């Protein structure tokens, strides 16, 4: 696997169905503490309820920009 053994923050670009599955797959391989989500359509950001059962203890943040 190419990912580091320890991951604290993961990021998802996009808000479609694939974003949900990517976050679950990432978490199954590397437990992370924060999930950052960015997408063009901010109204689609209703992930917290969907992710809560699959990402216990993860703080989910919707971000306005992918720039630092």
Secondary structure, DSSP 4 states (H G I P E B T S, - for coil): --S-S--SEEEEE--SHHHHHHHHHHHHHS--SEEEEE-S-GGG--HHHHHTTTSTTPEEEE-S-S--
